[in-house]
Amino acid sequence: MEHLERIKERIEKGEKLARKSYTNKDGIAYARKQSKDKYLEIAKQTGSFELHKWSNEQRDSFFNTIILNYLDFESELADEGIKSKTEI
């Protein structure tokens, strides 16, 4: 837990964490498509398609949806052992 506290402190100070992960283009495309309904829902609530006009809670909710959809895709790949889009 001490390690998590150090990370939290670094983030609060505005430090960037080292990039150790990379994304999958297919996973990004999947997450974007799956997150469209959430985007339209919040845009309708706010009357704006501009993210900077949304509340922090709305932006967090939208980004959470994107991230969860991306992780769903990657988890499916890991569970099924699929290595390329040609096998999907």
C-alpha positions in Angstrom: 0.0 0.0 0.0 2.9 2.4 0.6 3.8 2.1 -3.1 0.2 3.2 -4.1 0.5 6.2 -1.8 3.8 7.2 -3.5 2.1 6.9 -6.9 -0.8 9.0 -5.6 1.6 11.7 -4.3 3.4 11.8 -7.6 0.2 12.2 -9.5 -1.0 15.0 -7.1 2.3 16.8 -7.8 1.5 16.7 -11.5 4.3 14.2 -12.3 3.7 11.9 -15.3 4.1 8.2 -14.9 6.5 6.3 -17.2 4.7 4.7 -20.1 5.1 1.0 -19.9 2.0 -0.1 -21.8 0.8 0.2 -25.3 -2.6 0.0 -26.9 -4.0 -2.2 -29.6 -5.6 -0.4 -32.6 -8.3 -2.9 -32.8 -9.1 -2.5 -29.2 -9.2 1.3 -29.6 -11.7 1.0 -32.5 -13.8 -1.4 -30.5 -13.9 0.9 -27.4 -14.7 3.9 -29.5 -17.6 2.2 -31.2 -18.9 0.7 -27.9 -18.7 4.0 -26.1 -20.7 6.0 -28.7 -24.0 5.6 -26.8 -22.5 7.0 -23.6 -21.1 10.0 -25.5 -24.5 10.7 -27.1 -26.2 10.3 -23.7 -24.0 12.9 -22.0 -24.1 15.2 -25.0 -27.9 15.1 -24.8 -27.8 15.8 -21.1 -25.4 18.8 -21.5 -26.7 20.1 -24.8 -23.1 20.0 -26.0 -20.9 17.6 -27.9 -17.8 19.4 -26.6 -16.2 17.5 -23.7 -14.7 20.6 -22.1 -18.2 21.8 -21.5 -19.1 18.7 -19.6 -18.8 18.4 -15.8 -15.8 16.5 -14.4 -18.2 13.7 -13.3 -19.6 13.4 -16.9 -16.1 13.3 -18.4 -15.0 10.8 -15.8 -18.0 8.6 -16.6 -17.3 8.8 -20.4 -13.6 8.0 -20.0 -14.5 5.2 -17.6 -16.8 3.7 -20.3 -14.1 3.9 -23.0 -11.5 2.3 -20.7 -13.8 -0.5 -19.6 -14.7 -1.2 -23.2 -11.0 -1.3 -24.1 -10.3 -3.6 -21.2 -13.2 -5.9 -22.2 -11.7 -6.2 -25.6 -8.2 -7.0 -24.3 -9.6 -9.4 -21.7 -11.4 -11.3 -24.4 -8.2 -11.5 -26.5 -6.3 -12.8 -23.5 -9.0 -15.3 -22.5 -9.4 -16.7 -26.1 -5.7 -16.4 -27.1 -6.6 -14.4 -30.2 -3.6 -12.7 -31.6 -4.8 -10.7 -34.6 -8.0 -9.2 -36.0 -8.0 -11.8 -38.7 -8.9 -14.4 -36.1 -11.7 -12.3 -34.6 
